[in-house]
């Protein structure tokens, strides 16, 4: 009696990268939902995901950051985090029209 063994798929780095990114973005969305609510949290997460797709060809992406521009403590932390990452940075600003709140979002990237 012979048993058929399922052949294991090779572990490709890009598959691990996608899984790691999904876990990171899920975690980020949970934090943003806790901080900014059920409407704004997922919306901000989509903006960050779009930003990441824009710079995905870089080797190292770190210091994902988001702040509400009306909260000075958040802006201060955002600026501090911005200066501690890799050499390049991407930063954007967007307004959530339903609430009228404006947010900065960004990350550092480099080698």
C-alpha positions as CSV (number, residue, x, y, z in Angstrom):
1,X,0.0,0.0,0.0
2,X,1.6,3.3,-1.0
3,X,0.9,6.6,0.6
4,X,0.9,9.7,-1.5
5,X,2.7,12.5,0.2
6,X,1.9,16.1,-0.5
7,X,4.8,17.9,-1.8
8,X,5.7,21.0,0.2
9,X,5.7,24.3,-1.7
10,X,9.1,26.0,-1.5
11,X,9.1,29.0,0.9
12,X,9.5,32.0,-1.2
13,X,10.6,35.3,0.5
14,X,7.9,37.3,-1.2
15,X,5.2,35.1,0.4
16,X,6.7,35.7,3.8
17,X,6.9,39.4,3.0
18,X,3.2,39.6,2.1
19,X,2.3,37.7,5.2
20,X,4.4,40.0,7.4
21,X,3.0,43.1,5.7
22,X,-0.6,41.9,6.3
23,X,0.1,41.2,9.9
24,X,1.7,44.6,10.3
25,X,-1.2,46.4,8.6
26,X,-3.8,44.4,10.6
27,X,-2.0,45.4,13.8
28,X,-1.8,49.0,12.6
29,X,-5.5,49.1,11.8
30,X,-6.4,47.8,15.2
31,X,-4.3,50.5,16.8
32,X,-5.8,53.2,14.6
33,X,-9.3,52.0,15.2
34,X,-8.7,52.1,19.0
35,X,-7.2,55.6,18.7
36,X,-9.4,57.3,16.0
37,X,-12.6,55.1,15.8
38,X,-14.3,52.6,13.5
39,X,-14.7,55.1,10.6
40,X,-11.3,56.8,10.6
41,X,-9.0,53.9,11.6
42,X,-9.6,51.7,8.6
43,X,-9.6,54.8,6.3
44,X,-6.2,55.8,7.6
45,X,-4.9,52.3,7.2
46,X,-5.9,52.3,3.6
47,X,-4.0,55.6,3.1
48,X,-0.9,54.1,4.7
49,X,-1.2,50.9,2.6
50,X,-1.4,53.1,-0.6
51,X,1.7,55.0,0.5
52,X,3.6,51.7,1.1
53,X,2.6,50.5,-2.4
54,X,4.1,53.7,-3.8
55,X,7.5,53.1,-2.2
56,X,7.5,49.2,-2.0
57,X,10.6,48.9,-4.2
58,X,12.8,50.1,-1.4
59,X,14.9,47.7,0.8
60,X,13.9,49.0,4.2
61,X,10.7,50.7,5.3
62,X,10.2,51.6,8.9
63,X,8.7,54.2,11.2
64,X,5.1,54.1,9.9
65,X,3.5,57.0,11.6
66,X,0.1,58.8,11.7
67,X,-1.0,61.9,13.7
68,X,-4.0,64.1,14.0
69,X,-2.6,67.6,13.1
70,X,-4.9,69.2,15.7
71,X,-3.3,67.4,18.6
72,X,0.1,69.0,19.3
73,X,1.4,66.0,21.3
74,X,0.7,63.7,18.4
75,X,2.5,66.1,16.0
76,X,5.5,66.3,18.3
77,X,5.7,62.4,18.4
78,X,5.3,62.2,14.7
79,X,8.1,64.7,14.1
80,X,10.4,62.8,16.5
81,X,9.7,59.5,14.9
82,X,10.3,61.0,11.4
83,X,13.8,61.9,12.4
84,X,14.8,58.5,13.8
85,X,14.3,56.3,10.7
86,X,16.2,55.5,7.5
87,X,17.6,58.2,5.3
88,X,14.6,58.7,3.0
89,X,11.1,59.7,4.1
90,X,7.6,59.9,2.6
91,X,5.0,62.1,4.3
92,X,1.6,63.0,3.2
93,X,-1.4,64.9,4.7
94,X,-5.0,64.1,4.1
95,X,-8.3,65.4,5.4
96,X,-11.2,63.1,6.4
97,X,-14.0,65.2,5.0
98,X,-16.8,63.6,7.0
99,X,-15.1,64.6,10.3
100,X,-13.1,67.6,9.0
101,X,-10.0,66.2,10.8
102,X,-6.6,66.4,9.0
103,X,-4.0,63.7,9.5
104,X,-0.3,63.4,8.6
105,X,0.9,59.9,7.7
106,X,4.3,58.7,6.6
107,X,7.3,56.4,6.9
108,X,11.0,56.3,6.5
109,X,12.7,54.1,3.8
110,X,16.2,53.5,2.6
111,X,18.9,50.8,2.4
